[in-house]
Amino acid sequence: MSQNLFEGTAEQMSALMVCINAHRNEKGALMPVLQEAQNIYGYLPAEVQTVIAEELGVSLAEVYGVATFYSQFTLTPKGKHKISICLGTACYVKGSDKILEAVEHELRISCGNCTPDKKFSIDSCRCVGACGLAPVMIIDGEVYGRLSPADVKGILDKYIQD
C-alpha cells in the first residue's frame, strides 16, 4: 500500500476541466484526457480518474482499465528524482536485485513508491540496452553501471543534497 496521499490543487483541477471540456464530445476522448491529466498531476490518482469518468460519462472501470493497460500511465506519484533499476537478465545475473535492495534500504521505500517528501521514486525496468554495464541504475536519465550495493549510498547522496 502506498504511503502517498493525493494532494491536488484548484489550478490542477481547473486545467483538467479545460482539457475535459475540449475533448468532451470527441470520439475516443478518454486517451487524450488521461494523457493530459497525467501531465497535470504527474500520475493518475483515483480521485482524478473518478472526475474523468463522471465528466466523460464513462465508467470508472473503463478509465481504470485504460490507465492500467497502457504502460505510459502510472497510478502512483513519481518523485523529483526518478530512479529505475534494470532487472533484465544481464543485470539481474550480475546482482541488480541487490542494487534495488540497497536503494530501497537507503530511501526507506519499496519499488514502485515515492518518498514522503516526493524527492525520490523507485521503479524497476526490463533491459535498458546497456548490458555491457550490468548491473545498471538510471537516475533522471543518467546511467550508472557496473554497480555494487556499496556504490548506492554515494550516488544517492549527490541527489539528496539538491
C-alpha positions as CSV (number, residue, x, y, z in Angstrom):
1,M,0.0,0.0,0.0
2,S,1.3,3.4,-0.9
3,Q,2.0,6.0,1.8
4,N,1.3,8.9,-0.5
5,L,-1.9,10.8,-0.3
6,F,-3.5,12.7,-3.1
7,E,-2.9,16.5,-2.9
8,G,-4.4,18.2,-5.9
9,T,-4.7,22.0,-6.3
10,A,-7.5,24.1,-7.6
11,E,-5.3,25.1,-10.5
12,Q,-4.7,21.5,-11.5
13,M,-8.4,20.8,-11.3
14,S,-9.1,23.8,-13.4
15,A,-6.6,22.7,-16.1
16,L,-8.2,19.2,-16.0
17,M,-11.6,20.6,-16.6
18,V,-10.4,22.7,-19.5
19,C,-8.9,19.6,-21.1
20,I,-12.1,17.5,-20.4
21,N,-14.3,20.3,-21.9
22,A,-12.0,20.5,-25.0
23,H,-12.4,16.7,-25.7
24,R,-15.9,16.1,-24.2
25,N,-17.7,15.5,-27.5
26,E,-14.9,13.7,-29.3
27,K,-14.9,10.0,-30.0
28,G,-12.0,8.4,-28.1
29,A,-11.7,11.4,-25.7
30,L,-10.5,9.2,-22.9
31,M,-6.9,8.7,-24.1
32,P,-6.1,12.4,-24.7
33,V,-7.8,13.3,-21.4
34,L,-5.8,10.7,-19.5
35,Q,-2.6,11.9,-21.1
36,E,-3.2,15.5,-20.2
37,A,-4.3,14.5,-16.7
38,Q,-1.0,12.7,-16.2
39,N,0.8,15.8,-17.5
40,I,-1.1,17.9,-15.0
41,Y,-0.8,15.7,-11.9
42,G,2.3,13.6,-12.8
43,Y,0.2,10.5,-12.3
44,L,-3.4,9.3,-12.3
45,P,-4.8,9.2,-8.8
46,A,-8.1,7.5,-8.1
47,E,-9.7,10.9,-7.4
48,V,-8.7,12.2,-10.8
49,Q,-9.9,9.0,-12.5
50,T,-13.3,9.5,-10.8
51,V,-13.6,13.0,-12.1
52,I,-12.7,11.9,-15.6
53,A,-15.2,9.1,-15.5
54,E,-18.0,11.3,-14.3
55,E,-17.3,14.2,-16.7
56,L,-16.9,12.0,-19.8
57,G,-19.9,9.8,-18.8
58,V,-17.9,6.5,-18.8
59,S,-17.5,4.0,-16.1
60,L,-14.7,4.2,-13.6
61,A,-13.8,0.7,-14.5
62,E,-13.2,1.8,-18.1
63,V,-11.0,4.7,-17.0
64,Y,-9.0,2.4,-14.7
65,G,-8.8,-0.3,-17.4
66,V,-7.2,2.1,-19.9
67,A,-5.0,3.7,-17.2
68,T,-3.6,0.3,-16.2
69,F,-3.4,-1.3,-19.7
70,Y,-1.0,1.3,-21.2
71,S,2.5,1.5,-19.7
72,Q,2.7,5.3,-20.3
73,F,0.3,5.8,-17.4
74,T,1.1,5.5,-13.7
75,L,-1.2,5.3,-10.8
76,T,1.4,6.3,-8.2
77,P,3.2,9.6,-7.8
78,K,6.7,9.9,-9.0
79,G,9.4,11.8,-7.2
80,K,11.5,14.7,-8.4
81,H,14.3,12.2,-9.0
82,K,13.2,9.1,-10.8
83,I,15.3,6.0,-10.1
84,S,15.0,3.0,-12.3
85,I,16.8,-0.3,-11.7
86,C,17.2,-2.7,-14.6
87,L,16.1,-6.2,-13.7
88,G,16.8,-7.6,-17.2
89,T,18.6,-10.9,-17.5
90,A,22.2,-9.5,-17.8
91,C,21.7,-7.0,-14.9
92,Y,19.9,-9.5,-12.7
93,V,22.6,-12.1,-13.2
94,K,25.2,-9.5,-12.1
95,G,23.2,-8.6,-9.0
96,S,20.8,-5.8,-9.8
97,D,18.4,-7.3,-7.3
98,K,21.0,-6.3,-4.6
99,I,21.2,-2.8,-6.1
100,L,17.4,-2.5,-5.8
101,E,17.5,-3.7,-2.2
102,A,20.3,-1.1,-1.4
103,V,18.3,1.7,-2.9
104,E,15.1,0.6,-1.1
105,H,17.1,0.5,2.2
106,E,18.7,3.9,1.7
107,L,15.4,5.7,0.8
108,R,13.2,3.6,3.1
109,I,10.6,2.9,0.4
110,S,9.9,-0.1,-1.8
111,C,10.0,-0.3,-5.5
112,G,7.0,1.4,-7.1
113,N,6.7,4.0,-4.4
114,C,7.7,7.6,-3.8
115,T,9.4,9.0,-0.7
116,P,7.0,11.1,1.6
117,D,8.9,14.3,0.6
118,K,8.3,13.4,-3.1
119,K,12.0,13.7,-3.7
120,F,12.6,10.1,-5.0
121,S,10.7,7.4,-6.6
122,I,11.9,3.9,-7.4
123,D,10.8,1.7,-10.3
124,S,12.3,-1.4,-12.0
125,C,12.5,-2.0,-15.7
126,R,13.5,-4.7,-18.1
127,C,16.6,-4.2,-20.2
128,V,17.8,-0.7,-20.9
129,G,20.2,-1.8,-23.6
130,A,23.3,-1.3,-21.5
131,C,24.0,-4.9,-20.8
132,G,27.8,-4.4,-21.0
133,L,27.5,-2.1,-18.0
134,A,25.4,-4.5,-15.9
135,P,24.1,-4.0,-13.3
136,V,22.6,-0.7,-14.2
137,M,20.7,2.0,-12.4
138,I,19.3,5.2,-14.1
139,I,18.5,8.4,-12.2
140,D,16.8,11.2,-14.1
141,G,18.2,9.7,-17.4
142,E,21.8,9.4,-16.1
143,V,23.1,5.8,-16.4
144,Y,25.2,4.3,-13.6
145,G,26.8,1.0,-14.4
146,R,28.9,-1.8,-13.1
147,L,27.4,-1.1,-9.7
148,S,27.8,-2.8,-6.4
149,P,25.4,-2.3,-3.4
150,A,28.3,-0.3,-1.8
151,D,28.1,2.3,-4.6
152,V,24.4,3.2,-4.0
153,K,24.7,5.5,-1.0
154,G,27.4,7.7,-2.6
155,I,25.3,8.0,-5.8
156,L,22.1,8.9,-3.9
157,D,23.9,11.4,-1.8
158,K,24.6,13.5,-4.9
159,Y,20.8,13.8,-5.4
160,I,19.9,14.2,-1.7
161,Q,21.9,17.4,-1.5
162,D,19.9,19.1,-4.2
